[in-house]
Amino acid sequence: VALAELVRASLALVQPLAQARGVAVELAPGAGASHVLADRVRLRQVLVNLLSNAIKYNREHGRVIVLWERQDDTVTLH
């Protein structure tokens, strides 16, 4: 799964909620291209849930920034 593509698609899905709450959501500029071995549907579901919670429990006019790091065979999402 192309992670950047999936994160962008997930951000687009939660954008209306973010706009309604005045929360900025963005992909970190330094987030490089990365592929992960995952179930695309389940990973998108997890991302959308995490992003939705980050928006819902954020302060008004807050920010949610998504980035990841690759270390060896592991990708960590922040």
RAURRA-V588989 format. One record per residue. N is the residue number from 1. RES is the residue in one small letter. BURIAL is I if it has 24 or more other ideal C-beta (glycine too) atoms within 12 Angstrom, else O. Layout:
<<N	RES	BURIAL> <N	RES	BURIAL>>
This chain:
<<1	v	O> <2	a	O> <3	l	I> <4	a	I> <5	e	O> <6	l	I> <7	v	I> <8	r	O> <9	a	I> <10	s	I> <11	l	I> <12	a	O> <13	l	O> <14	v	I> <15	q	O> <16	p	O> <17	l	I> <18	a	I> <19	q	O> <20	a	O> <21	r	I> <22	g	O> <23	v	I> <24	a	O> <25	v	I> <26	e	O> <27	l	I> <28	a	O> <29	p	O> <30	g	O> <31	a	I> <32	g	O> <33	a	O> <34	s	I> <35	h	O> <36	v	I> <37	l	O> <38	a	O> <39	d	O> <40	r	O> <41	v	O> <42	r	O> <43	l	I> <44	r	I> <45	q	O> <46	v	O> <47	l	I> <48	v	I> <49	n	O> <50	l	I> <51	l	I> <52	s	I> <53	n	O> <54	a	I> <55	i	I> <56	k	O> <57	y	O> <58	n	O> <59	r	O> <60	e	O> <61	h	O> <62	g	O> <63	r	O> <64	v	I> <65	i	O> <66	v	I> <67	l	O> <68	w	I> <69	e	O> <70	r	O> <71	q	O> <72	d	O> <73	d	O> <74	t	O> <75	v	I> <76	t	O> <77	l	I> <78	h	O>>
